[in-house]
Amino acid sequence: MSRLHTSNTVSLLCDGAAFFPALLTALDHAQHEIHLETYIFRMDGTGQRIAEALMAAAARGVRVCVLVDGFGSVDFPGDWLTRLRLAGVAFLFYRPERLRWWPQRSRLRRLHRKLVVVDARLAFIGGINLHDDRDNAGPSDAARYDYAVQLEGGVVADIYHTMKTVWQRVQWFQGGGWDVPRLVAKTASAGKQRARLVVRDNVRYRGAIEQAYLRQIQRARHHIVIASAYFLPGLRIRHALCAAAQRGVKVEILLQGRVDHAILHYATRMLYLDFLRSGIQLYEYQAGYMHAKVAVVDGVWATVGSSNIDPFSLLLAREANVVVLDSAFARQLGTHLANKIATTALPVQPSRLLRASLPARLVVWVSYGLVRAGISLTGYGGRFYQE
């Protein structure tokens, strides 16, 4: 976990409607270097605009480095890859898929982060992948619900460092030599907001994001609100949330209402009754597809990033969140979450769960069992489910 930087400017970007224009503006104004990481880079209308901005930057002499996940972007089109590389964009795949159906635990260690740094002074971090936010949406659905932030200040140096480190290692392992950093990140004061980068990897920071959540839940005194598209925490976070509600903390959790990844979707429902009986308020988002991964605690501590509260994010993937300690930012994010809950979500009622048919309950039980079995096969089940 990186240190807390005290002089930052952190701007909340709600959904792709705010994020993509801000990102394209930053790419268009880049002068020296662009580093971009994402899980999914899809060549739809949005992806093409970003690709064209990257190629234009490379054409004017900007050094452009793009790293995408080899599974999340496995279908990245070859013609676009050729175009980008011929334009001067350095484009690599993190753990490229070679034996796609071969069962290996290491194949699950994906690059799930969504990070951009421009000229080592401006950064973006969040949960938004590079593709249209209306894909899979029906005519009456809202665009995909998600968050990102734009940052300036000392925290950018830590984001830049983690991106350079991963880029250099991937480049070296794939026979591209060892890259030498060209820029020194600007750490001068850019505002008054305190922020810290928190990453999860498979070496030094295996439990960093989980621990960040756990500490704040245990310290909470008034209010916890979490929005997590994929939510299946281990026992420690489950118990901490229930304990918080039982000591009088208002705990609200906004979850995905649409079936996206079916097994995880139904496995999550195994936890509903225990949470509700502890006094936790559960809501399911109804307006479209939800991809948010954010939280606010006591109106001061907030986090935005790529990490869900599920086994994939907390045990296997490379993730990156920013923690912001600023009442104004927490209030802005908290207000946005409260509005989403009030206008686009339905509360989960215990009576609905108790009236569920036997087939519906079987789907939940089987899904939960499959997820637990899968976690056990990774070798991490003991830690995830320990008391």
KEKE-3310 file (N, C-alpha, C; in steps of 0.2 Angstrom, whole numbers, plus 5000, padded with zeros to 4 digits):
npx = (5004:5003:5009:5000:4995:4994:4991:4981:4971:4955:4944:4927:4920:4906:4900:4902:4898:4904:4917:4923:4924:4933:4944:4948:4950:4962:4971:4971:4978:4991:5008:5021:5020:5010:5003:4993:4981:4970:4956:4947:4947:4938:4934:4923:4912:4916:4928:4936:4937:4945:4956:4960:4964:4975:4983:4985:4991:5004:5008:5012:5023:5022:5026:5018:5011:5002:4993:4984:4973:4976:4965:4953:4953:4954:4949:4953:4954:4964:4967:4966:4976:4987:4987:4988:5001:5009:5007:5015:5011:5015:5010:5004:5000:4994:4998:4995:4982:4986:4984:4969:4959:4965:4966:4972:4978:4985:4980:4970:4975:4973:4974:4965:4964:4960:4968:4976:4989:4995:5008:5014:5008:4994:4981:4970:4958:4948:4933:4929:4929:4936:4925:4909:4897:4884:4882:4874:4863:4846:4833:4826:4834:4846:4863:4878:4881:4894:4910:4923:4939:4947:4964:4976:4992:5002:4998:4998:5011:5013:5004:5009:5021:5017:5012:5022:5031:5024:5023:5036:5040:5031:5035:5049:5047:5041:5051:5055:5065:5072:5063:5067:5063:5056:5051:5049:5038:5027:5026:5021:5011:4994:4982:4970:4966:4966:4974:4976:4984:4979:4984:4981:4990:4999:5010:5017:5006:4995:4983:4979:4968:4957:4960:4960:4946:4941:4947:4941:4927:4927:4930:4920:4907:4894:4889:4889:4891:4890:4893:4894:4896:4899:4898:4903:4909:4923:4923:4928:4925:4911:4907:4912:4904:4891:4893:4895:4882:4875:4880:4874:4877:4872:4871:4872:4870:4872:4868:4870:4856:4852:4855:4871:4884:4880:4882:4889:4881:4869:4875:4878:4866:4864:4869:4860:4849:4856:4862:4852:4845:4854:4852:4857:4854:4849:4850:4844:4850:4841:4840:4848:4863:4875:4891:4898:4911:4913:4914:4908:4912:4906:4905:4918:4928:4932:4931:4936:4937:4944:4941:4930:4921:4924:4929:4937:4942:4948:4957:4964:4966:4975:4972:4967:4963:4958:4960:4951:4952:4942:4930:4922:4923:4919:4906:4900:4901:4894:4881:4878:4877:4866:4856:4855:4851:4839:4831:4833:4834:4828:4823:4828:4818:4815:4804:4802:4812:4810:4798:4803:4803:4806:4814:4820:4828:4836:4844:4852:4858:4866:4874:4881:4888:4896:4904:4911:4918:4926:4934:4941:4948:4958:4966:4965:4955:4955:4960:4951:4939:4941:4939)
npy = (4994:5011:5027:5040:5054:5071:5082:5084:5084:5078:5072:5067:5056:5051:5037:5032:5043:5054:5050:5046:5057:5065:5057:5057:5070:5072:5063:5069:5080:5076:5077:5071:5057:5042:5031:5017:5005:4992:4980:4976:4980:4986:4986:4994:5009:5018:5012:5013:5027:5030:5022:5029:5042:5038:5034:5046:5053:5046:5049:5062:5062:5058:5046:5031:5018:5004:4992:4978:4966:4948:4939:4946:4955:4946:4944:4955:4964:4959:4967:4980:4979:4979:4991:5000:4997:4999:5013:5017:5014:5006:4991:4979:4962:4957:4942:4933:4923:4907:4893:4891:4884:4876:4870:4880:4887:4899:4905:4912:4924:4939:4955:4966:4980:4997:5009:5025:5036:5051:5060:5059:5066:5068:5057:5043:5033:5019:5009:5008:5000:5000:5002:5004:5010:5007:4994:4979:4984:4987:4996:5004:5005:5012:5019:5009:5008:5016:5021:5032:5041:5057:5062:5073:5077:5071:5058:5053:5050:5037:5029:5030:5024:5011:5007:5008:4998:4986:4986:4986:4973:4965:4968:4964:4950:4946:4947:4960:4967:4978:4992:5009:5021:5037:5049:5059:5058:5071:5078:5089:5100:5100:5102:5101:5088:5073:5058:5040:5027:5010:4994:4978:4963:4948:4946:4956:4963:4955:4955:4968:4977:4971:4972:4986:4989:4981:4987:5000:4997:4991:5002:5010:5021:5027:5027:5016:5014:5004:5000:4987:4978:4964:4954:4945:4943:4937:4928:4937:4950:4949:4946:4958:4968:4964:4965:4978:4984:4978:4986:4998:5005:5012:5002:5001:4992:4992:4982:4972:4971:4965:4949:4945:4939:4923:4912:4918:4929:4922:4915:4925:4928:4919:4925:4934:4933:4932:4944:4953:4950:4954:4967:4974:4984:4980:4983:4981:4986:4992:4999:4996:4989:4987:4992:4997:5000:5005:5014:5022:5028:5034:5047:5052:5044:5037:5026:5022:5012:4997:4985:4973:4966:4952:4934:4934:4947:4949:4939:4935:4943:4957:4972:4989:5003:5019:5027:5040:5053:5064:5075:5083:5076:5063:5066:5070:5058:5050:5056:5054:5040:5039:5044:5036:5024:5028:5031:5021:5008:4993:4989:4974:4962:4953:4944:4941:4933:4922:4917:4911:4899:4881:4876:4889:4891:4881:4884:4895:4888:4878:4887:4894:4884:4879:4891:4891:4879:4882:4892:4884:4876:4884:4886:4895:4895:4892:4903:4913:4909:4909:4911)
npz = (5000:4996:5002:5010:5002:5003:4995:4983:4969:4966:4955:4953:4942:4934:4927:4909:4902:4908:4910:4897:4888:4896:4897:4883:4880:4888:4882:4870:4873:4877:4879:4880:4886:4887:4897:4898:4905:4904:4907:4897:4881:4868:4851:4847:4844:4854:4858:4846:4845:4856:4852:4840:4845:4853:4843:4836:4845:4846:4833:4834:4841:4854:4867:4868:4878:4879:4889:4889:4896:4893:4893:4896:4885:4874:4862:4854:4839:4826:4815:4820:4830:4822:4815:4826:4831:4820:4819:4829:4842:4857:4861:4872:4878:4893:4901:4889:4881:4877:4878:4878:4884:4894:4910:4922:4937:4937:4926:4930:4936:4932:4924:4930:4932:4929:4922:4919:4914:4910:4904:4916:4925:4926:4930:4928:4937:4940:4937:4924:4909:4892:4881:4873:4884:4882:4877:4876:4882:4884:4874:4883:4894:4905:4903:4906:4923:4932:4939:4939:4943:4941:4943:4950:4957:4971:4972:4959:4956:4962:4956:4943:4945:4948:4936:4927:4932:4931:4917:4912:4917:4910:4897:4897:4900:4888:4879:4875:4880:4893:4899:4901:4912:4907:4911:4926:4938:4942:4958:4964:4974:4971:4975:4989:4993:5001:4997:4993:4984:4982:4979:4973:4972:4967:4975:4985:4989:4992:5000:5002:4997:5002:5016:5017:5016:5026:5038:5038:5039:5051:5059:5057:5062:5060:5046:5032:5015:5001:4984:4974:4960:4958:4971:4984:4998:5008:5025:5034:5030:5029:5042:5048:5042:5047:5061:5062:5058:5068:5079:5077:5066:5051:5037:5020:5005:4988:4975:4960:4950:4938:4929:4926:4927:4929:4939:4949:4952:4957:4968:4977:4982:4992:5004:5007:5017:5030:5030:5030:5042:5051:5050:5040:5025:5010:4992:4975:4959:4946:4934:4923:4917:4930:4935:4945:4958:4972:4988:5003:5019:5034:5029:5026:5022:5007:4993:4976:4962:4953:4959:4964:4977:4979:4976:4964:4962:4975:4978:4967:4955:4947:4954:4957:4967:4972:4988:4995:5007:5011:5015:5007:4994:4998:5002:4989:4982:4990:4990:4976:4976:4985:4978:4967:4974:4978:4967:4957:4961:4970:4986:4995:5001:5016:5016:5002:5000:5008:5003:4991:4978:4978:4967:4964:4976:4975:4964:4970:4980:4973:4965:4974:4980:4969:4967:4979:4978:4967:4972:4981:4973:4968:4978:4988:4996:5010:5016:5012:5018:5031:5049)
capx = (5000:5007:5008:4995:4997:4990:4989:4979:4964:4952:4937:4923:4918:4901:4898:4906:4897:4909:4924:4926:4926:4939:4950:4949:4953:4968:4975:4973:4983:4997:5014:5027:5020:5004:5002:4986:4980:4963:4955:4943:4948:4934:4934:4916:4913:4920:4935:4939:4939:4951:4962:4962:4967:4981:4988:4986:4997:5010:5010:5015:5029:5021:5027:5011:5011:4995:4994:4978:4973:4975:4959:4948:4954:4957:4946:4955:4955:4971:4969:4967:4982:4992:4986:4991:5008:5012:5006:5020:5009:5018:5004:5006:4995:4996:4996:4991:4979:4988:4980:4963:4954:4969:4964:4978:4976:4989:4976:4965:4978:4972:4975:4959:4965:4959:4973:4979:4993:4997:5013:5016:5005:4987:4979:4963:4958:4941:4930:4926:4933:4936:4920:4903:4893:4877:4882:4870:4858:4839:4831:4824:4839:4851:4870:4881:4882:4900:4913:4931:4941:4953:4968:4982:4995:5007:4996:4999:5017:5012:5000:5014:5026:5015:5011:5029:5034:5021:5024:5043:5040:5028:5039:5055:5046:5039:5057:5056:5071:5070:5062:5070:5058:5058:5048:5049:5031:5026:5023:5020:5004:4989:4975:4970:4963:4971:4972:4981:4983:4979:4984:4981:4994:5000:5016:5018:5000:4989:4977:4979:4962:4953:4962:4958:4939:4940:4948:4936:4921:4927:4930:4914:4902:4888:4886:4893:4887:4894:4891:4898:4893:4900:4899:4903:4915:4924:4920:4930:4921:4904:4906:4913:4898:4885:4894:4894:4875:4872:4882:4870:4879:4868:4874:4868:4874:4869:4870:4868:4849:4852:4859:4876:4888:4874:4884:4891:4874:4864:4878:4877:4859:4865:4871:4855:4845:4860:4864:4845:4843:4859:4851:4860:4849:4851:4846:4847:4850:4836:4839:4852:4868:4879:4898:4902:4915:4914:4911:4909:4911:4906:4906:4925:4933:4929:4936:4934:4943:4942:4941:4924:4921:4922:4935:4941:4946:4951:4961:4967:4967:4978:4967:4969:4958:4961:4956:4951:4950:4940:4923:4918:4923:4914:4899:4898:4900:4888:4875:4876:4875:4860:4851:4854:4847:4832:4828:4835:4835:4823:4825:4827:4813:4815:4798:4803:4817:4807:4793:4806:4801:4812:4819:4824:4833:4842:4849:4856:4863:4871:4878:4886:4893:4901:4909:4916:4922:4931:4939:4945:4953:4963:4971:4965:4949:4956:4961:4945:4933:4943:4935)
capy = (5000:5017:5032:5045:5060:5076:5088:5081:5086:5072:5074:5061:5055:5046:5034:5034:5050:5059:5048:5045:5064:5068:5053:5059:5077:5071:5060:5074:5086:5073:5080:5067:5050:5040:5024:5015:4998:4990:4973:4975:4986:4983:4990:4997:5016:5021:5010:5016:5034:5030:5020:5034:5047:5035:5034:5053:5055:5043:5052:5069:5061:5055:5039:5028:5011:5001:4985:4975:4959:4943:4936:4951:4957:4940:4945:4961:4962:4959:4973:4986:4979:4980:4998:5003:4996:5003:5020:5019:5013:5000:4987:4972:4958:4954:4935:4932:4917:4903:4887:4895:4880:4872:4872:4882:4892:4905:4908:4917:4930:4943:4962:4969:4987:5002:5015:5029:5041:5056:5065:5058:5072:5067:5050:5041:5026:5017:5003:5008:4997:5004:5000:5007:5009:5005:4987:4974:4988:4988:5003:5009:5004:5017:5016:5005:5012:5015:5027:5033:5048:5060:5064:5077:5078:5066:5051:5051:5047:5030:5026:5030:5019:5004:5005:5007:4992:4981:4987:4984:4966:4961:4969:4960:4943:4944:4948:4966:4971:4982:4999:5014:5027:5043:5055:5059:5060:5077:5077:5096:5101:5101:5103:5099:5082:5067:5052:5035:5021:5004:4989:4970:4959:4941:4945:4959:4966:4951:4957:4976:4980:4968:4975:4993:4988:4978:4992:5005:4994:4990:5008:5014:5023:5030:5025:5013:5013:5001:4998:4982:4974:4957:4955:4939:4943:4931:4928:4942:4956:4947:4947:4965:4971:4962:4968:4986:4985:4977:4991:5004:5008:5011:4999:5000:4989:4992:4976:4971:4968:4961:4943:4946:4932:4920:4908:4923:4932:4918:4913:4931:4928:4915:4929:4940:4933:4933:4951:4957:4948:4958:4974:4978:4986:4978:4985:4979:4991:4990:5003:4993:4985:4990:4989:5001:4997:5011:5014:5028:5027:5040:5054:5055:5039:5034:5022:5021:5008:4991:4979:4971:4963:4945:4931:4935:4953:4949:4933:4933:4948:4963:4977:4996:5007:5025:5029:5047:5055:5071:5075:5085:5071:5058:5069:5070:5051:5048:5059:5051:5034:5039:5046:5029:5019:5031:5032:5016:5002:4991:4985:4967:4961:4946:4940:4938:4927:4916:4914:4908:4892:4876:4877:4895:4890:4876:4888:4898:4884:4875:4892:4895:4878:4880:4896:4889:4874:4885:4895:4879:4873:4889:4885:4901:4894:4892:4910:4917:4908:4908:4916)
capz = (5000:4995:5007:5010:4999:5006:4991:4977:4966:4964:4952:4952:4935:4935:4921:4904:4899:4910:4909:4891:4886:4900:4895:4876:4881:4891:4877:4864:4875:4879:4875:4881:4887:4889:4899:4898:4906:4905:4906:4891:4876:4863:4845:4845:4843:4860:4858:4840:4846:4860:4848:4836:4849:4854:4837:4834:4850:4844:4827:4835:4845:4861:4868:4870:4880:4881:4891:4890:4898:4888:4893:4895:4878:4870:4855:4851:4832:4823:4810:4824:4833:4817:4814:4832:4831:4814:4821:4834:4849:4860:4863:4874:4881:4900:4901:4883:4880:4872:4879:4881:4888:4898:4917:4926:4942:4935:4921:4933:4938:4927:4925:4930:4933:4924:4924:4913:4917:4905:4905:4923:4930:4926:4931:4929:4940:4941:4935:4917:4903:4886:4876:4874:4890:4881:4875:4880:4885:4880:4872:4889:4899:4906:4901:4911:4929:4934:4942:4939:4945:4938:4949:4950:4964:4973:4971:4953:4956:4964:4950:4937:4947:4948:4929:4924:4935:4927:4910:4911:4918:4904:4891:4898:4899:4881:4874:4872:4883:4899:4897:4905:4913:4903:4915:4933:4940:4946:4965:4967:4977:4965:4978:4996:4995:5003:4993:4993:4980:4985:4974:4975:4967:4969:4978:4991:4991:4991:5004:5003:4996:5007:5022:5017:5017:5033:5043:5038:5041:5058:5062:5056:5068:5058:5040:5027:5009:4996:4978:4971:4955:4960:4979:4988:5002:5013:5031:5038:5028:5031:5049:5050:5040:5051:5067:5061:5058:5075:5084:5076:5060:5045:5032:5014:5000:4982:4971:4953:4949:4932:4929:4922:4927:4932:4945:4955:4953:4961:4974:4981:4986:4998:5009:5009:5023:5035:5030:5032:5049:5055:5050:5034:5020:5003:4986:4969:4954:4941:4928:4918:4920:4935:4935:4950:4964:4976:4995:5007:5026:5039:5026:5026:5019:5001:4988:4969:4959:4949:4963:4967:4984:4977:4976:4959:4964:4982:4978:4961:4950:4949:4955:4959:4970:4976:4994:4996:5014:5010:5016:5001:4989:5001:5001:4982:4980:4994:4987:4970:4978:4988:4972:4963:4978:4979:4960:4952:4965:4974:4992:4995:5007:5018:5014:4995:5000:5012:4998:4985:4977:4979:4962:4965:4981:4973:4960:4974:4984:4969:4963:4980:4981:4964:4968:4985:4975:4962:4976:4984:4968:4967:4984:4992:5000:5017:5019:5011:5022:5038:5053)
cpx = (5004:5005:5002:4998:4992:4988:4988:4972:4961:4945:4933:4920:4912:4899:4902:4904:4901:4916:4927:4928:4932:4945:4952:4953:4961:4973:4976:4978:4990:5003:5020:5025:5013:5005:4995:4985:4973:4962:4951:4944:4944:4933:4927:4917:4917:4927:4939:4941:4945:4957:4965:4966:4974:4986:4989:4992:5003:5013:5014:5021:5028:5022:5020:5012:5004:4996:4987:4978:4972:4969:4953:4947:4956:4954:4948:4957:4962:4973:4970:4974:4988:4992:4989:4998:5012:5012:5011:5017:5012:5012:5006:5000:4998:4993:4992:4988:4982:4985:4974:4959:4958:4968:4971:4976:4979:4985:4971:4968:4978:4974:4968:4959:4963:4962:4975:4983:4996:5002:5016:5014:4998:4985:4972:4963:4950:4939:4928:4931:4932:4931:4914:4899:4886:4877:4878:4864:4851:4838:4829:4829:4844:4858:4873:4883:4889:4903:4921:4932:4947:4957:4974:4985:5000:5005:4997:5006:5017:5009:5005:5019:5024:5014:5017:5032:5031:5022:5031:5044:5037:5032:5045:5053:5044:5045:5058:5061:5068:5070:5065:5065:5061:5056:5049:5042:5031:5022:5021:5013:5000:4982:4976:4967:4968:4969:4978:4979:4984:4979:4984:4985:4995:5007:5016:5011:4994:4983:4976:4972:4957:4954:4959:4950:4938:4941:4943:4929:4921:4927:4924:4909:4895:4885:4891:4888:4892:4890:4896:4894:4893:4902:4898:4910:4916:4921:4922:4926:4914:4903:4907:4907:4892:4887:4893:4886:4872:4874:4878:4872:4874:4872:4870:4872:4870:4872:4867:4861:4848:4857:4865:4881:4884:4877:4885:4885:4870:4868:4878:4871:4859:4866:4865:4852:4850:4861:4857:4844:4848:4857:4854:4854:4852:4847:4849:4845:4846:4836:4843:4857:4873:4886:4902:4905:4917:4911:4912:4908:4911:4907:4912:4929:4929:4934:4932:4939:4940:4940:4933:4926:4919:4929:4939:4945:4950:4957:4966:4970:4972:4973:4970:4963:4962:4956:4957:4948:4948:4933:4919:4917:4918:4907:4896:4897:4894:4881:4873:4874:4868:4854:4850:4850:4840:4828:4828:4835:4829:4826:4824:4823:4814:4810:4799:4807:4814:4801:4796:4804:4807:4817:4824:4830:4838:4847:4854:4861:4868:4876:4883:4891:4898:4906:4914:4921:4928:4936:4944:4950:4959:4968:4970:4958:4949:4956:4955:4940:4935:4940:4940)
cpy = (5006:5022:5037:5051:5066:5082:5086:5085:5080:5074:5067:5061:5049:5044:5036:5040:5055:5057:5048:5052:5067:5064:5056:5066:5076:5068:5065:5079:5083:5076:5075:5059:5048:5033:5022:5007:4997:4983:4972:4981:4983:4988:4992:5005:5019:5019:5012:5023:5035:5028:5025:5040:5044:5035:5041:5055:5052:5047:5059:5068:5059:5048:5036:5020:5009:4994:4983:4968:4954:4939:4941:4954:4952:4941:4952:4960:4963:4965:4979:4985:4981:4988:5002:5003:5000:5011:5022:5017:5006:4996:4980:4969:4956:4946:4933:4924:4913:4896:4889:4890:4875:4875:4873:4887:4899:4909:4913:4923:4935:4950:4965:4976:4991:5008:5019:5034:5045:5060:5065:5063:5071:5060:5049:5034:5025:5010:5002:5005:5002:5001:5004:5005:5007:4998:4983:4978:4988:4995:5007:5008:5010:5014:5013:5010:5011:5021:5026:5040:5050:5063:5068:5077:5072:5059:5048:5048:5039:5026:5025:5024:5012:5002:5004:5000:4986:4981:4984:4976:4962:4962:4964:4952:4941:4946:4955:4971:4974:4989:5003:5020:5033:5049:5054:5062:5067:5076:5084:5096:5103:5102:5102:5093:5077:5061:5047:5030:5015:4999:4982:4967:4952:4940:4949:4962:4962:4953:4964:4979:4977:4971:4982:4993:4986:4983:4997:5003:4993:4996:5012:5015:5025:5027:5022:5012:5010:4999:4993:4978:4967:4957:4948:4939:4937:4932:4934:4949:4955:4949:4954:4969:4970:4965:4975:4987:4984:4982:4998:5008:5007:5008:4998:4997:4989:4986:4976:4968:4963:4954:4945:4940:4928:4916:4913:4927:4929:4916:4919:4931:4923:4919:4934:4939:4934:4941:4955:4956:4952:4966:4978:4979:4984:4981:4982:4984:4988:4994:5001:4989:4989:4987:4993:4997:5002:5010:5021:5026:5033:5047:5057:5051:5037:5031:5021:5017:5002:4985:4978:4967:4955:4941:4932:4941:4952:4944:4933:4938:4954:4969:4984:5000:5014:5026:5037:5049:5063:5071:5078:5080:5065:5060:5069:5063:5049:5050:5056:5044:5034:5040:5039:5024:5022:5030:5026:5009:5000:4988:4978:4966:4954:4941:4937:4932:4921:4913:4911:4901:4887:4876:4883:4894:4886:4879:4892:4894:4881:4881:4893:4890:4878:4885:4894:4883:4877:4888:4890:4877:4878:4889:4891:4900:4895:4899:4914:4916:4907:4913:4922)
cpz = (5000:5001:5005:5007:5001:5001:4984:4975:4963:4961:4950:4945:4935:4928:4915:4901:4902:4909:4902:4888:4890:4898:4888:4876:4883:4886:4871:4866:4878:4875:4875:4881:4889:4891:4900:4900:4907:4904:4899:4887:4869:4857:4843:4844:4848:4859:4852:4841:4851:4856:4843:4839:4851:4848:4835:4839:4848:4838:4828:4840:4852:4862:4871:4872:4882:4883:4893:4893:4893:4888:4892:4888:4873:4863:4852:4844:4830:4819:4814:4828:4828:4816:4820:4832:4826:4815:4826:4841:4851:4863:4865:4878:4888:4900:4895:4883:4875:4872:4882:4886:4893:4905:4921:4931:4940:4930:4924:4936:4933:4929:4924:4931:4927:4926:4918:4917:4910:4907:4912:4927:4931:4926:4931:4932:4941:4939:4928:4912:4897:4881:4878:4880:4889:4878:4879:4883:4881:4878:4878:4895:4899:4904:4907:4917:4932:4937:4940:4942:4941:4943:4946:4957:4965:4972:4964:4952:4958:4959:4944:4939:4946:4940:4926:4926:4931:4920:4908:4912:4912:4898:4891:4897:4892:4876:4872:4876:4890:4898:4903:4906:4910:4907:4922:4935:4944:4952:4968:4969:4971:4968:4986:4998:4996:5000:4993:4988:4984:4980:4977:4969:4970:4973:4985:4994:4990:4994:5005:5002:5001:5014:5023:5019:5024:5038:5044:5041:5049:5062:5062:5062:5066:5052:5035:5021:5004:4990:4975:4966:4956:4967:4982:4992:5006:5020:5035:5037:5030:5038:5051:5048:5045:5058:5067:5061:5065:5080:5082:5070:5054:5039:5026:5009:4994:4977:4964:4953:4943:4932:4924:4921:4932:4939:4951:4957:4958:4968:4979:4985:4992:5004:5012:5015:5030:5036:5033:5039:5054:5055:5044:5028:5013:4998:4980:4963:4948:4934:4922:4921:4925:4935:4941:4956:4968:4983:4998:5014:5030:5036:5025:5021:5013:4996:4981:4966:4954:4953:4966:4973:4982:4976:4970:4960:4970:4982:4972:4956:4952:4949:4958:4961:4972:4982:4994:5003:5013:5011:5010:4995:4992:5000:4994:4980:4984:4992:4980:4971:4981:4983:4968:4967:4978:4972:4956:4955:4969:4980:4992:5002:5009:5016:5007:4995:5003:5007:4992:4984:4978:4974:4962:4970:4979:4968:4964:4978:4979:4966:4968:4981:4975:4965:4974:4982:4971:4966:4979:4979:4967:4972:4989:4997:5007:5020:5018:5016:5029:5043:5055)
residu = (MET:SER:ARG:LEU:HIS:THR:SER:ASN:THR:VAL:SER:LEU:LEU:CYS:ASP:GLY:ALA:ALA:PHE:PHE:PRO:ALA:LEU:LEU:THR:ALA:LEU:ASP:HIS:ALA:GLN:HIS:GLU:ILE:HIS:LEU:GLU:THR:TYR:ILE:PHE:ARG:MET:ASP:GLY:THR:GLY:GLN:ARG:ILE:ALA:GLU:ALA:LEU:MET:ALA:ALA:ALA:ALA:ARG:GLY:VAL:ARG:VAL:CYS:VAL:LEU:VAL:ASP:GLY:PHE:GLY:SER:VAL:ASP:PHE:PRO:GLY:ASP:TRP:LEU:THR:ARG:LEU:ARG:LEU:ALA:GLY:VAL:ALA:PHE:LEU:PHE:TYR:ARG:PRO:GLU:ARG:LEU:ARG:TRP:TRP:PRO:GLN:ARG:SER:ARG:LEU:ARG:ARG:LEU:HIS:ARG:LYS:LEU:VAL:VAL:VAL:ASP:ALA:ARG:LEU:ALA:PHE:ILE:GLY:GLY:ILE:ASN:LEU:HIS:ASP:ASP:ARG:ASP:ASN:ALA:GLY:PRO:SER:ASP:ALA:ALA:ARG:TYR:ASP:TYR:ALA:VAL:GLN:LEU:GLU:GLY:GLY:VAL:VAL:ALA:ASP:ILE:TYR:HIS:THR:MET:LYS:THR:VAL:TRP:GLN:ARG:VAL:GLN:TRP:PHE:GLN:GLY:GLY:GLY:TRP:ASP:VAL:PRO:ARG:LEU:VAL:ALA:LYS:THR:ALA:SER:ALA:GLY:LYS:GLN:ARG:ALA:ARG:LEU:VAL:VAL:ARG:ASP:ASN:VAL:ARG:TYR:ARG:GLY:ALA:ILE:GLU:GLN:ALA:TYR:LEU:ARG:GLN:ILE:GLN:ARG:ALA:ARG:HIS:HIS:ILE:VAL:ILE:ALA:SER:ALA:TYR:PHE:LEU:PRO:GLY:LEU:ARG:ILE:ARG:HIS:ALA:LEU:CYS:ALA:ALA:ALA:GLN:ARG:GLY:VAL:LYS:VAL:GLU:ILE:LEU:LEU:GLN:GLY:ARG:VAL:ASP:HIS:ALA:ILE:LEU:HIS:TYR:ALA:THR:ARG:MET:LEU:TYR:LEU:ASP:PHE:LEU:ARG:SER:GLY:ILE:GLN:LEU:TYR:GLU:TYR:GLN:ALA:GLY:TYR:MET:HIS:ALA:LYS:VAL:ALA:VAL:VAL:ASP:GLY:VAL:TRP:ALA:THR:VAL:GLY:SER:SER:ASN:ILE:ASP:PRO:PHE:SER:LEU:LEU:LEU:ALA:ARG:GLU:ALA:ASN:VAL:VAL:VAL:LEU:ASP:SER:ALA:PHE:ALA:ARG:GLN:LEU:GLY:THR:HIS:LEU:ALA:ASN:LYS:ILE:ALA:THR:THR:ALA:LEU:PRO:VAL:GLN:PRO:SER:ARG:LEU:LEU:ARG:ALA:SER:LEU:PRO:ALA:ARG:LEU:VAL:VAL:TRP:VAL:SER:TYR:GLY:LEU:VAL:ARG:ALA:GLY:ILE:SER:LEU:THR:GLY:TYR:GLY:GLY:ARG:PHE:TYR:GLN:GLU)
# end
